[in-house]
Amino acid sequence: MERSWEELRELPLTEWTPQQQLRPAVTVVERAAVPAIDIHNHLGRWLTEDGAWLIQDVDELLRTMDDANVETIVNLDGMWGEELTANLERYDRAHPGRFLTFCQLDWSLLSTSTADAWGSAVDELRASLEDSAGRGARGVKVWKSLGLTFRDATGTLVLPDDPRVVAVLRRAGELGLPVLIHTADPRAFFAPLDERNERLDELLVMKEWWFGDPAVHPTFERLLDAHAALVAACPGTRFIGAHVGCAAEDLDRVERMLAANPNYTVDIAGRMAELGRQPRRLRALLERFGDRVHFGTDIYPARLDYFRLHFRFLESLDEAFSYAPDAAIPPQGRWSVSALGLPSELLAPIYRDNARRVLGL
């Protein structure tokens, strides 16, 4: 139904769903160019509301992986204790070589400690790491709640560069466990919640993702500085900076981190929206640090069409396509993305070889 000019002038943002009239090339990339390792995915049950497994049919997931040429998925949902064992038995041990499960840490244990008096908290966290390694965990996942949620006995937020965190994650390195760490969130989630916020569509749906109140949360810059300080303080620990080093909007920062820290790598999971609007800058970073970037998707449950979307982004030269083809309003910003067209000498390391090295395969 057509609307009057007067109605259109007052059209609510939520009703504006423009349809692109550009007719760019469409390249279908059905399979990864080389067998791929998805280093950032979720297969467990800690993220579900009802405690069910995110993947109901593991055999169906394996068929999807085979169709996509994905040889291995890293499952970040192992948690600790018996929940870790349940994930290992369901995935790693039932299907050797196809899944690698990371543990997590119960940072709430730090609530009984202070920066000056650790008590038993750090020892308990180190013991948890040792137990998880013994059970078969292949790495550690540190979620964004470290820096945003967990407080110690004084009520102070525990940031990633806290000496207690450093002590624990140094132990991960001693145990040979790489640490995949997600710090902060997109920059817009820390920006004022107003008409200039480029992720307003998303934040209006997920209000709990806004961290822009300085009375409650640290700034984005403070969190990313803490992230950098943690990595520098643990030179013997291999780090994977989730979501392009947690700073996909600022690849200069990411490049400085990679240059300064030989123990630091990044994954591209969940950030096609940001990377695809700066393909030339990303290509330059990959040409310099192609041995330090990992393929990851953060799509759960994993779907063949979204694997293929990632392959298209990495391998084709397509322009102006949707990073969220199912959505009338793309959630991470109202723009399209352009692909990278990476050569084979970059595709093999990013898809597989870098992950094999960091994961000790």
DOLO-401202 format. One line per 3 residues: number of its first residue (from 1); their letters; for each residue x, y, z of C-alpha. Coordinates in nm, 3 decimals, decimal comma, padded with zeros to 5 digits. Layout:
N
NUM> a> X/Y/Z  ... .
//
This chain:
361
1> mer> 00,000/00,000/00,000  00,139/00,337/-00,101  00,168/00,604/00,165 .
4> swe> 00,125/00,976/00,133  00,423/01,211/00,140  00,309/01,330/00,481 .
7> elr> 00,300/00,973/00,616  00,644/00,897/00,474  00,795/01,201/00,643 .
10> elp> 00,688/01,052/00,977  00,774/00,692/00,892  00,905/00,512/01,204 .
13> lte> 01,257/00,377/01,176  01,136/00,026/01,252  00,915/00,034/00,941 .
16> wtp> 01,187/00,152/00,703  01,318/-00,160/00,528  01,476/-00,039/00,203 .
19> qqq> 01,531/-00,291/-00,074  01,862/-00,255/-00,257  01,818/-00,183/-00,628 .
22> lrp> 02,182/-00,248/-00,711  02,234/-00,571/-00,907  02,585/-00,687/-00,810 .
25> avt> 02,748/-01,018/-00,896  02,646/-01,321/-00,691  02,905/-01,595/-00,640 .
28> vve> 02,806/-01,919/-00,473  03,095/-02,079/-00,286  02,960/-02,413/-00,172 .
31> raa> 03,266/-02,546/00,011  03,570/-02,397/00,176  03,869/-02,397/-00,055 .
34> vpa> 04,059/-02,614/00,193  03,936/-02,819/00,489  03,847/-02,557/00,747 .
37> idi> 03,857/-02,532/01,126  03,581/-02,317/01,276  03,767/-02,196/01,582 .
40> hnh> 03,471/-02,012/01,739  03,138/-02,187/01,781  02,889/-02,300/02,045 .
43> lgr> 02,760/-02,656/02,072  02,686/-02,695/02,442  02,393/-02,600/02,659 .
46> wlt> 02,500/-02,315/02,887  02,356/-02,056/02,643  02,012/-02,215/02,616 .
49> edg> 01,720/-02,106/02,831  01,596/-02,458/02,900  01,933/-02,628/02,946 .
52> awl> 01,899/-02,830/02,627  02,186/-02,891/02,388  02,221/-02,626/02,118 .
55> iqd> 02,277/-02,912/01,874  01,999/-03,168/01,894  02,126/-03,393/01,611 .
58> vde> 02,504/-03,428/01,605  02,495/-03,650/01,296  02,311/-03,378/01,106 .
61> llr> 02,576/-03,128/01,212  02,846/-03,364/01,085  02,671/-03,386/00,749 .
64> tmd> 02,660/-03,007/00,734  03,030/-02,991/00,815  03,110/-03,247/00,546 .
67> dan> 02,906/-03,057/00,288  03,084/-02,732/00,381  03,435/-02,887/00,399 .
70> vet> 03,463/-02,795/00,767  03,680/-03,062/00,923  03,668/-02,944/01,285 .
73> ivn> 03,458/-02,715/01,507  03,588/-02,572/01,834  03,312/-02,589/02,094 .
76> ldg> 03,351/-02,306/02,347  03,080/-02,434/02,583  03,260/-02,692/02,796 .
79> mwg> 03,234/-02,498/03,123  03,404/-02,709/03,396  03,360/-03,027/03,598 .
82> eel> 03,095/-03,274/03,491  02,951/-03,033/03,235  03,288/-03,030/03,060 .
85> tan> 03,295/-03,409/03,065  02,944/-03,422/02,916  03,054/-03,200/02,627 .
88> ler> 03,371/-03,401/02,571  03,179/-03,728/02,561  02,906/-03,595/02,332 .
91> ydr> 03,145/-03,437/02,082  03,521/-03,491/02,111  03,525/-03,855/02,219 .
94> ahp> 03,226/-03,965/02,013  03,369/-03,806/01,696  03,749/-03,784/01,723 .
97> grf> 03,905/-03,504/01,522  03,577/-03,334/01,440  03,528/-03,138/01,763 .
100> ltf> 03,757/-02,975/02,020  03,599/-02,849/02,341  03,724/-02,555/02,548 .
103> cql> 03,653/-02,518/02,918  03,554/-02,201/03,101  03,632/-02,066/03,448 .
106> dws> 03,401/-01,973/03,734  03,523/-01,616/03,784  03,260/-01,566/04,055 .
109> lls> 03,511/-01,736/04,286  03,693/-01,403/04,294  03,399/-01,253/04,485 .
112> tst> 03,564/-01,364/04,810  03,900/-01,204/04,731  04,055/-00,861/04,686 .
115> ada> 04,335/-00,740/04,463  04,566/-00,742/04,767  04,436/-01,053/04,944 .
118> wgs> 04,358/-01,335/04,704  04,267/-01,594/04,962  04,201/-01,931/04,804 .
121> avd> 04,023/-01,793/04,495  04,321/-01,799/04,259  04,428/-02,143/04,379 .
124> elr> 04,075/-02,272/04,316  04,071/-02,127/03,965  04,413/-02,274/03,888 .
127> asl> 04,296/-02,609/04,021  03,989/-02,584/03,796  04,216/-02,532/03,496 .
130> eds> 04,426/-02,832/03,594  04,115/-03,046/03,637  03,976/-02,933/03,301 .
133> agr> 04,305/-03,007/03,126  04,304/-03,352/03,285  03,951/-03,417/03,162 .
136> gar> 04,055/-03,331/02,806  03,978/-02,962/02,748  04,175/-02,826/02,453 .
139> gvk> 04,165/-02,460/02,554  03,995/-02,197/02,769  03,714/-01,958/02,676 .
142> vwk> 03,698/-01,627/02,864  03,369/-01,449/02,804  03,295/-01,076/02,809 .
145> slg> 03,146/-01,104/03,159  03,504/-01,070/03,284  03,525/-00,691/03,297 .
148> ltf> 03,152/-00,629/03,280  02,992/-00,846/03,550  03,218/-01,014/03,805 .
151> rda> 03,303/-00,818/04,120  03,538/-00,897/04,404  03,485/-00,869/04,780 .
154> tgt> 03,513/-00,489/04,766  03,246/-00,461/04,497  03,506/-00,367/04,235 .
157> lvl> 03,465/-00,501/03,882  03,737/-00,751/03,797  03,900/-00,643/03,469 .
160> pdd> 04,106/-00,865/03,238  04,436/-00,713/03,353  04,364/-00,778/03,722 .
163> prv> 04,666/-00,955/03,878  04,441/-01,242/03,988  04,331/-01,301/03,629 .
166> vav> 04,690/-01,278/03,508  04,797/-01,540/03,761  04,524/-01,778/03,647 .
169> lrr> 04,578/-01,740/03,274  04,953/-01,774/03,306  04,873/-02,119/03,443 .
172> age> 04,670/-02,191/03,129  04,985/-02,130/02,928  05,185/-02,362/03,151 .
175> lgl> 04,924/-02,631/03,089  04,941/-02,577/02,712  04,584/-02,445/02,691 .
178> pvl> 04,524/-02,158/02,447  04,288/-01,887/02,573  04,013/-01,755/02,345 .
181> iht> 03,906/-01,429/02,508  03,613/-01,200/02,436  03,649/-00,859/02,601 .
184> adp> 03,393/-00,577/02,586  03,158/-00,576/02,285  03,108/-00,363/01,970 .
187> raf> 03,197/00,003/02,018  02,839/00,112/01,958  02,730/-00,081/02,267 .
190> fap> 02,934/00,165/02,474  02,826/00,476/02,283  02,539/00,705/02,390 .
193> lde> 02,200/00,551/02,327  02,069/00,815/02,089  01,984/00,881/01,725 .
196> rne> 02,352/00,861/01,624  02,409/00,508/01,750  02,463/00,285/01,445 .
199> rld> 02,349/-00,029/01,628  02,028/00,125/01,764  01,807/-00,132/01,589 .
202> ell> 01,985/-00,412/01,772  02,003/-00,239/02,110  01,632/-00,163/02,109 .
205> vmk> 01,575/-00,539/02,096  01,861/-00,640/02,327  01,864/-00,365/02,588 .
208> eww> 02,096/-00,564/02,815  02,373/-00,531/02,553  02,413/-00,158/02,614 .
211> fgd> 02,709/-00,079/02,840  02,729/00,295/02,785  02,657/00,414/03,139 .
214> pav> 02,998/00,512/03,286  02,856/00,485/03,637  02,800/00,114/03,583 .
217> hpt> 03,055/-00,010/03,330  03,412/00,071/03,224  03,460/00,245/02,892 .
220> fer> 03,536/00,048/02,578  03,889/00,193/02,576  03,955/00,088/02,936 .
223> lld> 03,841/-00,266/02,866  04,052/-00,298/02,551  04,354/-00,154/02,730 .
226> aha> 04,303/-00,420/02,999  04,278/-00,685/02,727  04,611/-00,571/02,582 .
229> alv> 04,778/-00,558/02,925  04,664/-00,913/03,004  04,811/-01,051/02,682 .
232> aac> 05,141/-00,870/02,742  05,156/-00,998/03,102  05,119/-01,364/02,990 .
235> pgt> 05,381/-01,412/02,716  05,379/-01,787/02,768  05,005/-01,817/02,699 .
238> rfi> 04,867/-01,838/02,346  04,572/-01,598/02,311  04,299/-01,585/02,049 .
241> gah> 04,128/-01,244/02,051  03,764/-01,322/01,974  03,579/-01,119/01,714 .
244> vgc> 03,892/-00,974/01,549  04,066/-00,894/01,872  03,744/-00,747/02,015 .
247> aae> 03,801/-00,436/01,801  03,680/-00,508/01,448  03,591/-00,140/01,405 .
250> dld> 03,955/-00,037/01,465  04,193/-00,257/01,269  04,481/-00,022/01,344 .
253> rve> 04,445/-00,118/01,710  04,428/-00,487/01,619  04,739/-00,459/01,403 .
256> rml> 04,930/-00,291/01,686  04,829/-00,574/01,919  04,949/-00,837/01,675 .
259> aan> 05,277/-00,654/01,619  05,346/-00,615/01,990  05,252/-00,968/02,106 .
262> pny> 05,384/-01,280/01,930  05,153/-01,489/02,151  04,842/-01,314/02,015 .
265> tvd> 04,613/-01,424/01,732  04,256/-01,327/01,641  03,948/-01,488/01,493 .
268> iag> 03,700/-01,327/01,252  03,389/-01,481/01,410  03,070/-01,277/01,423 .
271> rma> 03,219/-00,965/01,262  03,149/-00,990/00,890  02,931/-00,680/00,923 .
274> elg> 03,229/-00,475/01,041  03,496/-00,635/00,824  03,293/-00,627/00,506 .
277> rqp> 03,267/-00,249/00,503  03,648/-00,213/00,511  03,767/-00,496/00,285 .
280> rrl> 04,080/-00,321/00,161  04,198/-00,236/00,512  04,130/-00,592/00,624 .
283> ral> 04,315/-00,729/00,322  04,619/-00,521/00,419  04,613/-00,661/00,772 .
286> ler> 04,584/-01,016/00,642  04,874/-00,966/00,404  05,091/-00,863/00,701 .
289> fgd> 04,956/-01,105/00,962  04,804/-01,386/00,758  04,963/-01,637/00,996 .
292> rvh> 04,783/-01,492/01,299  04,416/-01,484/01,189  04,167/-01,769/01,223 .
295> fgt> 03,846/-01,864/01,047  03,552/-01,868/01,287  03,180/-01,813/01,246 .
298> diy> 02,999/-01,790/01,583  02,689/-01,917/01,403  02,487/-02,147/01,624 .
301> par> 02,333/-02,374/01,550  02,568/-02,407/01,251  02,395/-02,381/00,914 .
304> ldy> 02,520/-02,467/00,568  02,395/-02,144/00,412  02,580/-01,935/00,668 .
307> frl> 02,900/-02,134/00,624  02,867/-02,059/00,252  02,811/-01,691/00,326 .
310> hfr> 03,145/-01,687/00,507  03,317/-01,868/00,219  03,172/-01,612/-00,022 .
313> fle> 03,308/-01,332/00,196  03,657/-01,478/00,206  03,692/-01,621/-00,144 .
316> sld> 03,483/-01,416/-00,390  03,510/-01,059/-00,514  03,138/-00,990/-00,473 .
319> eaf> 03,027/-00,644/-00,361  02,732/-00,499/-00,173  02,566/-00,814/-00,038 .
322> sya> 02,385/-00,874/00,288  02,573/-01,015/00,586  02,234/-01,120/00,730 .
325> pda> 02,026/-01,240/00,431  01,742/-01,365/00,653  01,676/-01,025/00,810 .
328> aip> 01,463/-00,745/00,667  01,663/-00,507/00,887  02,026/-00,623/00,924 .
331> pqg> 02,082/-00,627/01,299  02,443/-00,512/01,320  02,403/-00,200/01,107 .
334> rws> 02,208/-00,090/00,801  02,473/-00,153/00,539  02,592/-00,423/00,303 .
337> vsa> 02,936/-00,581/00,282  03,195/-00,659/00,015  03,411/-00,968/-00,013 .
340> lgl> 03,787/-01,009/00,010  03,882/-01,236/-00,280  04,173/-01,386/-00,085 .
343> pse> 04,440/-01,583/-00,273  04,510/-01,946/-00,189  04,829/-01,858/-00,003 .
346> lla> 04,614/-01,671/00,253  04,311/-01,900/00,252  04,494/-02,211/00,372 .
349> piy> 04,647/-02,045/00,681  04,326/-01,865/00,777  04,095/-02,158/00,720 .
352> rdn> 04,310/-02,423/00,883  04,686/-02,398/00,932  04,694/-02,119/01,191 .
355> arr> 04,439/-02,299/01,405  04,631/-02,626/01,382  04,940/-02,452/01,515 .
358> vlg> 04,766/-02,267/01,801  04,557/-02,570/01,899  04,858/-02,800/01,891 .
361> l> 04,712/-03,032/01,628 .
//
